[in-house]
Amino acid sequence: MKKRKNLILYVVFLGLMLTLPQTANAWLTGWQYQREITLDTATIVDSFQVKVELTSANFDYSHTLDNGEDIRFTDTSDVLQDYWIEEWNASGTSTLWVAVATSGTTTFYMYYNNPLASSTSDGDATFLFFDDFEGSGTENWTRYPGNPVLSYTPGTWDASDILFPNVIKIGIEYYLYYSGSTDEVGLATSPNGKDFTKICSGIGGTSKVLAKGTSGEWDDDYAWGHAVVYHNSTFYMFYTGRDDATGTEDIGVATSSDGINFSKYANNPILYHGGTGWRQYHLCHMDVVWDTDNNVWIMLVSGMQGSPSGQETIGRYYCSEAEFPYTWHEDAGNPVIDFGTQPGVDDYHCYHPKIFPEKVDGLWYVYYTSATGYSTGRTISRATTGNLYTGSFTKDIHNPIITQGTDNWENSQVVTPSLKNQVDGKYALYYAGQPTSGGRKIGLIQADNIDDFNEYAGLNTEKWNVFQGTTPIVNDSKLDLHGSSSASGIDSYNTFSYPIALHTRSYWSEGSVLSTHYHALRSYGSWSYRVCDMYSTAQDNECAIYSY
């Protein structure tokens, strides 16, 4: 039996009042319940969006399918109207949007209770612009649910902080070399790349495998910021040494036959800071790989110019097999990855480079820490090149590709990435997460494809233009997505003949209208570089423009 409900629901939105009374003149075939919706002011344009709110107090959810799949809206002639269900909550408030097709409308109908119906909710059809970010890159990579995979151990040499993960696989064993609280290097191993156990056969029966030098030596303050290469049955550990007297940093090397007992090279350091340019104060935090295209060893290394709080960039060195590991040549074009070219991402630093050791689809991938301040705003970015030996590097337009998570152990910053292997058939990116207070720990992110480590991967480029700062990557009639503190979110959409406003789900309920520009929310936390809070752990995200 078809039923008309007697309940009246009032929703005030954008100056309109819609009323849901008991009667209507037409009926949609197959539906058992109908509501007439009356607006106190007629719609002002065709396809005007009206918000409808249902609650458990004014609507009987038992008369609909579990997720509102049988909801429909029609005009007074029973012509179906486009609609979108923003949220369906059968125990609370549900929010629906209806595109009332004809201007001057004051009455339309809602139908429900049809067990054979399937959903026709359609945001694209309902709004002038719509994106719910379904299929975005955040679905393609996953933070390992068992994170962190390695933590510091109170009462030991790594009592309060660990970082600089460097994971290599030897046979079936994963070796995770890391730096601890005393700025030295330790080792943990794992049979699967996820469950790591610190060794107890290192220096002094601990997990430490490389110690800083004695007082007066070049590495008497730090011996960390390392890269380990296994070559010809030998472990080569390149590491950063810091001189306590001068505060400067240089690079040395140590070798081992078992990956545990390392001997430092007698003529360390092998590479020095110096000059007035990019490595004036420090030369540190490196990675080393064999370039199979050019048959040469490549080292990417961080350099700091100026004072101890100076800015860091990434330079390139190279050597032949015969010269490895002690004799290196500097690229005349250094630095090869500079800071400040992506405002809001790397204003202050590009450092801690790690190279994926194989070329993928014609590209070498380099992951590094980017930062907007000396020790703030640190995220993970990447750059690519087709020629690791002589080629220029192109930063990913989506940088930063990895940002802080929501779990307490990494809710402030993420630093020192290392992407070297596959775990369970997936690419494995290890990194250090930093909380708002306390020490850092090491986590794991996995993806099916190397390009999936990208929070913008899957962004619908038929709807969005992507910018670096104010420089367009694509420039046409699509919405503009900006990435800088001065131009963030959706910056302009000026093609309508009547006022519009922006609706987003995450931070702003209705956005704001500023002159001819229509701005999206600024973003999660302190970053003004995200659209609709597009994070791997974000809540549901939608972005829509509606008539105003």
N, C-alpha and C positions, 0 to 999 in steps of 0.2 A: 504494500500500500504506500503510495506517495504521501509525504508529509511536509507541511509547511510549519516552521518553527515560530513560536510567538516571541522568543527572546529578541531584544533590541540591543545592538552593540554599537557604541559610539567610539570612533577613533578620530582624533584631531591631528591633521598633518598638513603642513604647508598651507594653512588657512582654510582647509576644507574639513567639513565634518561629514563622515559617512555613517549611515544608519542601516542596520540590518533588521527589518521588520518581518512580518509573517506572510505577506501575500506577494503574488506575482501573477502575470497574465499568461506567460508562456511556460513550456516545460521541455527540458532536454531529455530525449528518449533514453531510457536505461537507468536514469538516476532517481533515487527515492526521496531525496531531500533538496529543498530549494530555499534560498534566502534572497530577498530583495535588498539591494544596497542603494541608499539614497544619499546624495551629496547635498550639502547646504549651499554650495556654489557650483555652478556648471563648470566642466572642464574647459580650459582656455585654448587648447590646441588639440589637434589630432594626436592619437597615441600618447595621451597624458598618463603618467604613471601615478597610481594611487596605492598607498600602503594600507594593507588590511592586517589587523592583529586579532588573533584568536587566543583565548585563554581557557584554562580548565574550568573557570568560573562562568564563562559565558558561551561555551561551546562544548558539545558532547562528543568527545573524541572517539567514543565507542561506535559512532555511526560512520566512521571513515576507515579507510585502510591504514595499515600501520604507519606509513610515512606520508599520508595525504595524497597518494597516487591518484585517487578518484576525485580530487578537487577540480572543478571547472568554473569558468566565468563566461557569461554571455551578455550581449546587449538585449534590449527589449524585443528584438526580432529573433532571438535565439541564435545569433551569430556569435561563434566562439571568440573570446578575447585572449590575447597572449598574456601569460602570467609567469611569474617565477617564485618558487618557494625559497626564500632566503634561509629560513630556519623552521624546522618542524619539531615541536616538543610536545608530545602527547600528554605530558604531565604538567605543562606550564604554558608559556607564551609561544605562539607560532607567528612568524612574520611572513606575509605574502605580498607581492607587488603585482598589480594588474595594469596593463597598458590599455586604457579605455580608448577605443579606436577613433571615436568621432567627437570633435569639439562640440561644446554645448550640452554634453551629456550630464544628466543629474541622476539617472537611475540605471543600474545594471544588476545582474544576478550572479549568485554563487550556488553551484550544485555540488552535492557530495552523496556518498553511499551508493556505490556501484562496484560490487565485488569483482567484476570482470574488467575494470578499467586499469590502464597503466598510465604512468605519469606523462604529462606533456609540459611540465615545467621547463621554461626556456628563457634564460637570461638574455641571450643574444637577441631574441625576438622582442623581448619586453622593453629593453633599454636602448637609448641612443648609442651607448657604448657599454660593453660588459666584458669582464674577464674574471673567471673564478679561479684561474691559475691551476686548473686541473692539468696533470701531466707535466708540471714544472720540474726542473732539475732536482728539486728537493726530494722528489720521490725516487730518484735514480741512484742516490747515494745514502748510506745508512750509517749513523753512529752505532758502533758495536754496543749492544745492550748491556754487556758486561763491563763497560768502561768504568773507571780507568783500568787499563791492563797492567799498569805498574805504578806503585805508590812508594813514597818515601817510608823509611823505617825509623821511628823514634829511637834515640839512644845509639845510633850508628853514624858512620861518616856521611850518610845521605839522610840525616834525621828530619829535615824539614823542607826539602825541595829537590825535585829531579826534572830534568829537561834534556834537550838535544838528543832525542831518540835517533839511532842509526841502526837499522835492522838489515842484516844480510842473512841469506840462507846458505848453509853448507850441508850438502846431502839432504837429510830430512829434518835437520835441526835449524831453528831460527835463533840467531844471536842478536840480542838487543843491547847495544852499547849506549850508555846514557851518562850524563853528568849529574853529580849530586851536590849536596849543600856545601861541601868543602872545595868545590870547583875542581874536582878530579873526575876520572872516568871509571865507571863500573860496568858490570856485565850481568844480564839475565838471559836465560835460555828458555825455549819453548818447543814442544813437538808439533804445535799447530798454528803458531803465530798469534795466539790469543791468550793462552794460559802460560804466563812467564814466571819463572822462579829464579831469584837471584842466586848466583853461585856462592859458595862458601870456601872456595879454594884459591881466592885471589890474595892480594897483599894483606898479611896479618890475619889470614883466615876469614876475610870479608869478601864482599863482591867487588871490591876495588881492584882494577887491573892496571891503572896508570896513575901515578902519584905526581904531585907538583915537585919541583926541585927544592934543594936545600937553600938556605938563606944565601943571597948573593948570586944565585944562578938566574939565567934569563927567564925561567918559568917558575920562580919561587912563589908567585902569588896565585896563578891559575895554571892548570893543565887540563883543558876541556875544549868544548866547541870543535868536535872531532869528526873525522870521516874515516871509515875502515874499509879497506879493499882487500879481498882475498885473491891472490895472484901467484901462480906457480907454487902452490902449497905453502904460501907464506901470507900471514896477516900483516898488512901495512896500516898503521894508524897514524894519519895526519892529524895534528892537534894544534890548538891555540895555546901558546905560552904567554903569560903576562909577568912582566918584571915589576916587582913590588916597589923598587926604588923610583922608577920612571913612570910607571903606570901604562907603558906602551905594550903592544901585543905583536907577536911574530908567530911564524909557523914552523913547527918541527915535525919529525916523524919518528915512530918507534916500530919495531918489528917483533913478530912472534910466530912460532911454529904451531902453537896450539890455541891461539886466540885468547889466552889467559896471562901468560908470562911474557910481558913485553920488555924489550930493551931499547932504550932511547939511542938515537944516532949520536955518535960522539961529537960531530961537528954541527949539531943543531945551534941556532935555527937555520932552516934551509931557505926561507923567504923572509924578507925584512920589510917593515914599514919604512916610510921615509919620504922625502921630497916635500913639495908644497901642495900636491894635488889630492887625489881621491884616497890615498893610503898614507896620508901625512902622519897620523897618530897611531892607527891600528892597521894590522893585516891579520885577519882572523876568520873563524867560522866558515869552513870550506867544504867542498865536495869534489871527488875525483872519480872519473870514469874513463874507460877506453872508448875512443871514437872509432867505431868500426868502418865508417865511411872514409876517413882520412888516415887511419892507422897511426894514431897519435893519442897520447894521454892528455886529457883536458882537466884543468882544475878551475872551478869557479870559487871565488873567495870574496869575503866582505872586507871593505876598506873604510876607515873612518878618517875624515879630514877635520882639522881643527883640534879642539880641546877634547877632554874625556867625555864631554856631553855633545860631541859633534855629530854630524849626520853621516849615515853609512850608505854605501853603494856596493855594487857587485862588479868585480873585475874578472878577467880571464888570463890564465897562464896555460902553457902547453909544454910537453916534452916528448921525446921519442922513447921507444922501448929501451934502447940502450942507455938513455939518460935517467930512466925511472929508477928510484923515486926521488933522487937527490938534486937533480939539475933541472930548473924550470925557466921558461922564457916568458916575459910579460908581453901581452897584446898591446901594441902601440895605441890602440883605440880605446883603452880603458878610461872610465868604467863602461861596461857593456850593458848593464841594467842600472839606470840612474833613478834617484828618488825625485819626487815632485812633479812627475808627468801625469799622475792621476790624482787630482785634488780630492781630498776627502778620503784617500786610501793610503797613499805613500808620501804625504807631504814631508815627512822627516826621514824615513828609513826605507831602504830595500836591502835586506841582509839575510843571513842564514840560508844560503842556497842549497838545494838538493836536486840532483838530476836523476830522472828515471833512466836506468842504465841501458835502455834499448830504444831505438827509434820506432815510433808508432805512426803509421799512415803518413810517412814522410817527414815527421816532426820530432824534434827532441823537446821534452817537457821539463821545465825547471820550476820548482816550487820554492817559495821563499817567504820570509816574514815581511809584511808591510806594516808601516806604522805612521800615525799622524802626529806623534810627539816622541820625545826621547824615550820614554818608557810607557807611553799611553797609546790607545787606539790601535793596538797590535792585532793584526788579522793575518790570514794566509792568502797569498796571491800566486799567480804563475805567469810565466812567459814561455814562448816557443821560438824555435829557430829551425830552419831546414839544414843549416850547416853549423855544427857545434864548434868547429875549428875557426872559421873565419866569418860566419854569418852574423847578422844583426838579430837582436831579439825583439819580439813583438809581445807586449803585455796583453793579457786577455782583457777584452773590453768589459767583461763582467766582474773584474776584480773589485773587492776581494772575493775569492771563491768560497772561502770557509770563514765563518765568523764564530763568535762565542756561542756556546750552547746554553741551555736553560738549567742543566744540572749544576748544583752548587760548586762542584770541583772545577768547572770551566765557564762560569757565568760572567767572567770579566774579560779575558783575552785568550786568544789561541796563538801559539808561536812555534817556531822551530819544526817545520814539517819534514817528513822523510817518506818518500814514495819510492820503494826499491823492489818490491816483490808482489806476488799474488798470494792470497790466503783463501783457501776454499774456492779457487777458480776466480776470485775477484781481486781487483786492484786494492792494495792495502796502503793507506796513508796513515802513518803514525805522527803524532803531534803532542805538544805539551799544552795542557789546559791550565789556565790560571783563575782562581776564584777571586772574589772581591776582597777577601782577606785570607792569608795563609799561603802555603807553598804550592808549587805546581806539581802535577802528576801527568802521566802519559796515557793517551787514549788512541783509539783506532777508528778510522772511518773506512768503509768499503764501498766499491762501486763495480758494476759489471764492465763499464768502459772507462778508459782513462779520461775522456772528455766529460764524463758525468760528474766529476768533482767540480761542480759549478752550480751555484745557487740560482743562476738565471737560465740554466740549460732548460730548454723546452718553453721559454718565454715566447708567446705567440707574436712573431714578427710581422704577421699580417695586421696586427692591432697596435703594435708599439714601435716607436723609434727609440733606439738606444743611443745615448749620448755619453761621451767622456767629458765631464764638466759641462761646458757649453758648446762642445764641438760635436756636430751630428755625425753619427755613423751611417744612418740612413735618413733621408730628408724627403718626406712626402706628406700626405694628408693624414697620416696616422697620429695617434697620441704620442707625446714626447716623454720619454723616461730619462730623467737626468740623474747624474751621479756626482754631486758635489754639495757642500754645505750651503752654497749660495743659490743653487738651483736644484732642488730636490723634488722627487715625486713626479707627479703629472704637472707639467708646466703650462701647457696651453692646448686649447681646443676651441677655436673661435669661429667655427663654421655654421653656427646656429643663428636663426633669426629671432630667437627669444631667449630669455635667461635660462641657464641650466645650473645645476649644482652637482657635486660629486658625492656619491655614497660609497663608503668603504666599511668593511665589517670590523676591522681590527681596532683602531684607535679613535677615529672620528665617526660619529654616527651619521652626520650629514655633510662633512667637509665644509668648505667655506668658499665664498665668491669674492674675489678681489679684482676689481676693475674688469678687464676682459680675460683675465687669467683664472683658471680653475685648478686649485692646488690639492694634491692628495695629501694624506697624512705624511708627516715626517716619520721616522721609522722606529724600529725596535731599539730600546736602550738609548744610547747616545749617538747612534749612527744615523745620519740623514742621507741614507743611500739605498733605501729599500722601498719597494712598492708593496703596500698592503702586508707588511710584515712577513715577507717571503723567507721564512727560515725553515730549516729541516724539522724543527719542533714546533712550528707555528700552529696557531689555531686555524680553523677554516678561514680562507681568504676569498673575498670577492671585491670587485671594483666595478661600479656602474655609474653612469651619468643619467640623471633623470630630469624631466621637465620641472621648472621651478616657477 
